Amino acid sequence: MLRYRSLCLPAFLALASCTSNQPSGALKIVTGEETDVFTRAPVPATLVVDSYAWSGSGTALSSTTLATVTLPATTVDLGSQPETTPSILTVTGLTSEDAGAERVFFGATIPMDFGVLDGYQNWPVFVQRTGELARMPNPPSDTRTAPTLSIVSGRDLFVGGGSESASAATTQLYDLAVVQPYTAPPTLPVVPRSVVFDGNVGWLFDLTSAAYFDLSSGATSTISLPSGGSSSDIAGGATITDSSGVFYVVGGTRVSGVSALVLEVDTANTSQSAYANGVPTWLTLNAPRLGAAATWVAGYGLVVIGGNTTADGAGVESIENGGTVGVPGAFAADSTTGSGAAAIDSHRVLVAGGVLSDGATDAGVRVLDLTCRQNCAPTPCLASLPSALGSAQVFDIDSVGAIVVGDDLAGTTHVVRIASPDASWTSCSATEIPTKVAHTRARAVLSPPSLIVPGSFLLVGGAAGGEIEAFVP
């Protein structure tokens, strides 16, 4: 879940201030490094701007069409609009104005008040062809591999850490609101192997210590974690977010350093004076793991899969709401490492990528049914991916589609669309989606358009020109 700042944008952008009147403004359509967004078949004929009211709690509300424009056009005048609920503006290119027209391109703003647009005639909105990757404009000059990524306050892409020691403590910040990098990103007090952000304040975890860092002020301080674990037990683990915005840093998902510990960070909990930015709590899995997959499944909690380092551990287990450890089925120990996972419905998890215990054989694509309670096993829907992916992330699109992002055994990053002919997922197919430029050990993070179009993400890292590639299904 992405957590969004829905107030007026900060003053340092030097834009018009918020107003309670009828603000007016115009959008400028930006296509980044791709030059054929408007010209390649199927050619878009109509551009539609919609406003999705934003609840501020992770749910977009009903939409209203603000403008319909015949293409070609590079700007859209929105006229005067009432400043009411913060909104997400979307820009969609269609093959016609007819019902059922094909969607050709898409873009979305961060949630914001209409007052931000008052008098602003060229607010940029990045749009891209759907179903493929596209290079965003103004890439940062950063080529680090295996970066640590996060979306900060629903607006900024944070890039830190990485495999290169010379740059690991430095950062890149890319402003998704105005699609350009910040000019002077900060250097951090620790190398962030894992991160949690509460607004602009980051919880940074490295192999020796943990620290807070405020991106807006540069203030930093040491985090004194509660007894029962240390930063070294979780640094490098994936950060998973539940449906209420609580974060879980899962030590057992990292590829070096066996761990059974999970750090829960509830940034909304202000009950302990020692933790001004939320309360951390240690949770413990039944089985120590290395290179496991993890995801959040409503009703089951944090579900952790594979990466077993002993033969007597559960292949799948969950940490349910409140920290209770449960096993959602008698799945045998699974030593697969490097897989990614995502919930595809209320009780099934799609697991893809990773390698078997030999460290080289693709583990394929399989489905776990968490309602199973006895003699359970993953159900393969695809024997193998086009390439064995030693590390993978999975993003759910809908009931019949998902995306896998991962590195092959040589470190080259691949993006693969997984599709099922129906919602049963008894079989599925894999189609590679070409990256626009080569990436080595890139990582992906859900992007703001995912609030409207699930499965939208940013691909970052290991590109010769620092390119950031965006994907919208």
C-alpha positions in Angstrom: 0.0 0.0 0.0 1.3 3.4 -0.9 0.8 6.1 1.7 0.0 9.5 0.2 0.5 13.1 1.1 -2.7 14.7 -0.2 -2.1 18.3 0.9 -0.9 21.2 -1.2 2.5 20.6 -2.7 5.5 22.1 -0.9 6.4 25.8 -1.3 9.9 25.0 -2.5 8.5 24.1 -5.9 7.6 27.7 -6.3 4.1 27.0 -7.7 0.9 28.7 -7.1 -0.4 28.4 -3.5 -3.6 26.5 -2.6 -6.8 28.5 -2.7 -10.4 28.0 -1.7 -11.7 29.6 -5.0 -12.4 27.9 -8.3 -8.8 27.0 -9.4 -8.0 26.6 -13.1 -5.0 25.3 -14.9 -3.7 23.1 -17.7 -1.8 19.8 -18.0 1.2 19.2 -20.2 1.4 15.7 -21.7 5.0 14.4 -21.3 6.2 11.2 -23.0 9.8 11.0 -21.7 12.3 9.3 -23.9 9.7 7.5 -26.1 8.9 9.3 -29.3 6.1 7.1 -30.8 3.5 7.3 -28.0 1.0 9.2 -30.3 2.0 7.8 -33.7 2.4 4.0 -33.4 -0.5 1.8 -34.3 -3.0 1.5 -32.9 -3.0 5.3 -33.1 -4.8 7.1 -30.3 -7.5 9.6 -31.5 -9.0 10.9 -28.2 -7.5 12.0 -24.9 -9.6 11.9 -21.8 -8.7 13.5 -18.4 -10.5 12.0 -15.4 -10.4 13.0 -11.8 -10.5 10.3 -9.1 -11.5 11.6 -5.7 -8.9 10.4 -3.2 -10.0 9.2 0.3 -6.6 9.6 1.9 -6.8 6.0 3.2 -5.6 4.1 0.2 -8.8 4.0 -1.8 -9.7 6.0 -4.9 -13.3 7.0 -5.0 -15.7 7.7 -7.9 -14.3 9.3 -11.1 -15.4 12.4 -13.0 -14.4 13.2 -16.6 -12.9 16.7 -16.7 -11.9 17.0 -20.4 -12.1 15.1 -23.7 -9.7 16.3 -26.4 -9.3 15.3 -30.0 -5.6 14.4 -30.7 -3.1 15.6 -31.6 -2.7 17.8 -28.5 0.1 18.3 -26.0 -1.7 20.3 -23.4 -5.2 20.1 -21.9 -7.0 23.1 -20.4 -9.0 21.9 -17.4 -10.9 25.1 -17.0 -12.2 26.1 -13.6 -12.7 23.2 -11.1 -14.1 23.2 -7.6 -11.4 22.5 -4.9 -13.0 19.8 -2.9 -11.6 16.3 -2.2 -7.9 15.7 -3.1 -7.9 13.9 -6.4 -5.8 11.8 -8.8 -5.9 13.1 -12.3 -5.5 10.4 -15.1 -4.8 10.9 -18.7 -5.9 8.2 -21.1 -5.4 7.9 -24.8 -8.2 6.0 -26.7 -8.6 4.8 -30.2 -11.9 6.6 -30.5 -14.7 8.2 -28.4 -16.9 5.2 -28.8 -17.7 2.9 -25.9 -15.3 0.0 -25.8 -12.4 2.0 -27.5 -9.0 0.5 -26.9 -6.8 2.2 -24.3 -3.5 3.0 -25.9 -1.7 5.2 -23.4 -2.1 6.2 -19.7 -0.7 8.5 -17.1 -1.6 9.6 -13.6 -0.7 12.4 -11.2 0.0 11.9 -7.5 -3.1 12.8 -5.3 -3.3 16.5 -5.0 -5.7 19.4 -4.4 -6.9 21.3 -7.5 -5.6 24.4 -5.9 -2.1 23.3 -6.8 -3.0 23.8 -10.5 -4.4 27.3 -10.0 -2.9 29.4 -12.8 -0.3 26.7 -13.6 -0.4 26.2 -17.3 2.1 23.3 -17.9 1.7 20.8 -15.0 3.5 17.8 -16.4 1.8 14.4 -16.6 3.9 11.5 -17.8 2.0 9.2 -20.2 3.1 5.9 -21.8 1.9 3.1 -24.0 0.1 0.5 -21.9 1.4 -3.0 -21.6 5.1 -2.1 -22.1 7.9 -0.3 -20.4 8.8 3.3 -21.1 11.7 5.6 -20.1 10.7 8.4 -17.9 12.0 12.0 -18.6 15.1 13.5 -16.9 16.7 10.4 -15.5 19.1 10.8 -12.6 22.8 10.1 -13.1 22.8 6.9 -11.1 23.8 3.5 -12.3 24.0 1.6 -9.1 22.9 -2.1 -9.1 20.5 -3.8 -6.6 19.3 -0.4 -5.2 17.0 -0.1 -2.2 13.8 1.6 -3.3 10.8 3.2 -1.7 8.1 5.7 -2.5 8.2 8.6 -0.1 5.0 10.4 0.9 3.4 9.1 -2.2 5.4 11.5 -4.3 9.2 10.9 -4.4 11.1 7.8 -5.6 13.9 7.1 -3.1 17.0 5.3 -4.5 19.7 4.3 -2.0 22.0 1.4 -1.0 23.1 -0.9 -3.8 26.0 -3.1 -4.5 28.7 -0.5 -5.1 30.3 0.6 -1.8 31.4 4.0 -3.2 27.8 5.1 -3.7 25.8 3.0 -1.2 25.3 5.8 1.3 24.4 8.4 -1.3 20.8 8.7 -2.6 18.8 9.8 -5.6 15.4 11.3 -5.2 13.1 11.6 -8.2 10.1 13.8 -8.0 7.2 11.9 -9.5 5.0 15.0 -9.4 7.1 17.1 -11.8 9.0 14.1 -13.3 12.5 15.2 -12.6 15.2 14.4 -10.0 16.1 16.6 -7.1 19.4 18.5 -7.7 21.1 17.8 -4.3 19.9 14.5 -2.8 21.4 13.7 0.7 24.1 11.4 1.8 22.7 9.0 4.5 24.2 8.2 8.0 24.0 4.4 7.3 23.9 2.3 4.1 20.2 1.5 3.7 19.8 -2.2 3.0 16.1 -2.0 4.0 13.9 1.1 4.5 10.6 2.1 6.0 9.3 5.6 5.4 6.9 7.5 7.7 6.2 10.6 5.6 9.6 12.2 4.9 11.3 10.3 7.8 13.0 7.1 6.9 13.9 4.1 9.1 17.2 3.0 7.6 18.6 -0.5 8.4 22.1 -1.7 7.6 24.1 -4.6 8.8 25.4 -2.9 11.9 22.9 -0.2 12.9 19.6 1.5 12.4 18.9 5.2 12.0 16.2 7.7 11.4 16.8 10.2 8.6 14.5 13.2 7.8 14.7 13.9 4.0 13.1 17.3 4.5 15.6 18.6 7.2 18.6 16.3 7.1 18.1 15.5 10.8 19.3 12.1 11.8 19.3 10.0 15.0 20.0 6.4 16.1 17.1 4.0 16.4 17.2 2.0 19.6 15.4 -1.2 18.6 13.6 -3.2 21.3 15.3 -6.3 22.7 15.0 -9.6 20.9 16.7 -8.6 17.7 19.0 -6.1 15.9 19.3 -4.4 12.5 21.7 -7.2 11.4 18.8 -9.7 11.6 16.7 -7.9 9.0 18.9 -5.6 6.9 18.5 -6.6 3.3 15.1 -8.0 3.8 12.0 -7.0 1.8 9.6 -4.4 3.3 6.0 -5.6 3.0 3.0 -3.3 3.8 -0.3 -4.6 5.1 -3.8 -3.2 4.2 -3.7 -0.7 7.1 -0.2 0.7 6.4 1.8 -1.3 8.9 5.2 -2.3 7.6 7.1 -5.6 8.0 10.8 -5.9 7.3 11.3 -9.7 6.7 14.8 -10.8 7.4 14.3 -14.3 5.9 13.7 -12.8 2.4 17.3 -11.6 2.0 19.8 -13.7 0.1 22.6 -13.6 2.7 22.2 -14.2 6.4 19.7 -16.7 7.6 16.9 -15.2 9.8 13.6 -16.0 11.4 13.0 -12.4 12.5 10.5 -9.9 11.2 10.4 -6.3 12.4 6.9 -4.8 12.4 6.8 -1.0 12.2 3.5 0.6 13.0 4.1 4.2 12.0 0.6 5.3 13.1 1.3 4.1 16.7 2.4 7.0 18.9 1.8 5.3 22.2 5.5 5.0 23.1 7.5 8.2 23.8 10.7 6.5 22.8 9.5 6.1 19.2 8.2 9.4 17.7 7.8 7.8 14.2 6.0 4.7 15.1 6.4 1.6 17.3 8.7 -1.3 16.3 7.9 -4.9 17.4 9.9 -8.1 16.8 8.0 -11.1 15.4 9.5 -14.5 14.9 8.8 -17.1 12.2 8.6 -20.8 13.1 11.4 -21.6 10.6 14.7 -19.7 9.9 14.8 -18.8 6.2 17.1 -17.5 3.5 15.9 -16.1 0.2 12.2 -16.6 1.0 9.3 -14.9 -0.7 6.8 -12.8 1.2 3.6 -11.0 0.6 0.5 -9.7 2.5 -2.8 -11.6 2.2 -5.8 -10.1 3.8 -7.2 -12.5 6.4 -4.0 -14.5 6.6 -1.5 -11.7 7.3 2.2 -11.8 6.3 2.7 -14.9 4.3 6.3 -16.2 4.0 7.1 -18.9 1.5 10.2 -21.1 0.9 13.8 -20.3 1.7 13.8 -23.1 4.3 17.2 -23.9 5.7 16.1 -27.0 7.5 14.0 -30.0 6.3 11.6 -29.9 9.3 10.3 -26.4 8.8 6.9 -25.4 7.3 7.2 -24.5 3.6 4.6 -21.8 4.1 3.7 -19.9 7.2 2.0 -16.7 8.2 2.2 -14.0 10.9 -1.4 -13.0 11.4 -2.8 -9.7 12.6 -1.6 -9.1 16.2 1.6 -11.1 15.8 0.1 -14.6 16.2 2.2 -17.1 14.2 0.1 -19.6 12.2 0.7 -22.2 9.5 -1.9 -21.8 6.7 -1.5 -25.4 5.5 0.7 -28.4 5.8 3.2 -27.4 3.1 6.4 -29.3 3.3 9.7 -27.4 3.7 10.8 -25.7 0.5 14.4 -24.7 -0.1 13.7 -22.6 -3.2 15.4 -19.2 -2.9 14.9 -15.9 -4.7 11.2 -16.3 -5.6 8.6 -13.5 -5.6 5.0 -13.7 -4.4 1.8 -11.8 -4.7 -1.8 -12.5 -3.6 -4.1 -13.0 -6.7 -7.3 -13.3 -4.7 -8.5 -13.7 -1.1 -6.8 -17.0 -0.5 -4.3 -17.8 -3.3 -0.7 -16.6 -3.8 1.1 -16.6 -7.1 4.8 -17.5 -6.6 7.2 -17.1 -9.5 10.9 -17.2 -10.2 13.6 -18.3 -7.8 15.8 -21.3 -8.2 15.9 -24.8 -6.7 18.4 -26.0 -4.2 21.0 -26.5 -7.0 21.1 -22.7 -7.4 20.5 -22.9 -11.1 17.2 -24.6 -12.0 14.2 -22.3 -12.5 11.5 -23.0 -9.9 8.8 -22.0 -12.4 5.4 -20.4 -11.6 3.1 -22.0 -9.0 0.0 -21.2 -7.0 -0.5 -21.7 -3.3 -4.0 -22.2 -1.9 -3.9 -21.0 1.7 -7.2 -22.7 2.6 -5.4 -26.1 2.3 -4.8 -27.7 5.7 -3.4 -31.2 4.9 -0.9 -32.7 2.4 -0.6 -29.3 0.7 1.7 -28.6 -2.2 2.1 -25.7 -4.7 0.2 -26.2 -8.0 2.4 -25.5 -11.0 0.8 -23.4 -13.7 4.0 -23.0 -15.7 7.0 -25.3 -15.7 9.6 -22.6 -16.3 10.1 -19.0 -17.1 11.9 -17.9 -20.3 15.0 -17.4 -18.0 15.8 -18.8 -14.6 15.5 -15.8 -12.3 17.7 -16.0 -9.2 15.9 -13.1 -7.6 12.3 -12.1 -8.4 9.5 -9.7 -7.5 5.8 -10.3 -8.4 3.2 -7.7 -9.0 -0.5 -8.7 -9.3 -2.5 -7.0 -12.1 -5.9 -8.7 -11.9 -7.5 -12.1 -11.5 -5.8 -13.4 -14.7 -2.5 -11.5 -14.9 0.7 -10.7 -13.0 4.2 -9.4 -13.7 7.5 -10.9 -12.7 10.6 -8.8 -12.4 13.9 -10.5 -11.8 17.6 -11.1 -12.6 18.9 -14.1 -14.5 21.9 -15.9 -13.3 24.2 -13.5 -15.1 22.5 -10.5 -13.5 20.5 -9.2 -16.4 17.1 -8.0 -15.4 14.0 -9.4 -17.2 10.3 -8.4 -17.0 7.8 -11.2 -17.8 4.0 -11.0 -18.0 2.2 -14.1 -16.6 -1.3 -14.7 -17.9 -3.9 -17.3 -17.0 -6.7 -18.1 -19.5 -9.1 -17.9 -16.6 -9.1 -17.2 -12.9 -8.5 -20.8 -12.0 -4.7 -20.5 -12.7 -4.5 -24.2 -13.5 -2.3 -23.2 -16.5 -0.6 -20.0 -17.5 1.7 -18.5 -20.1 4.8 -16.3 -19.9 5.6 -13.4 -22.3 8.8 -11.4 -21.9 8.3 -7.6 -22.0 11.5 -6.0 -23.4 13.2 -3.3 -21.4 14.0 -0.2 -23.4 17.6 -0.3 -22.2 19.6 -3.1 -20.6 19.5 -3.2 -16.8 21.8 -5.2 -14.5 20.3 -6.2 -11.1 17.5 -3.6 -11.3 14.8 -3.5 -8.7 11.1 -2.5 -9.0 8.6 -0.6 -6.8 4.9 0.0 -7.2 4.3 3.5 -8.6 1.4 6.0 -8.0 -0.5 4.9 -11.1 -1.0 1.5 -9.4 -3.7 3.2 -7.3 -5.9 3.3 -10.4 -4.2 0.6 -12.6 -2.9 -2.2 -10.3 0.5 -3.7 -11.2 2.0 -0.3 -12.4 5.6 -0.1 -11.3 9.0 1.6 -11.8 12.1 -0.3 -12.8 15.3 1.2 -11.4 19.0 0.4 -11.3 21.9 -0.9 -13.4 21.2 1.1 -16.5 24.1 2.8 -18.3 22.3 6.1 -18.5 20.5 5.9 -15.2 17.2 5.4 -17.0 14.0 4.8 -14.9 11.5 2.7 -16.8 7.8 2.7 -15.9 5.2 0.1 -16.6 1.4 0.3 -16.8 -0.6 -2.8 -17.7 
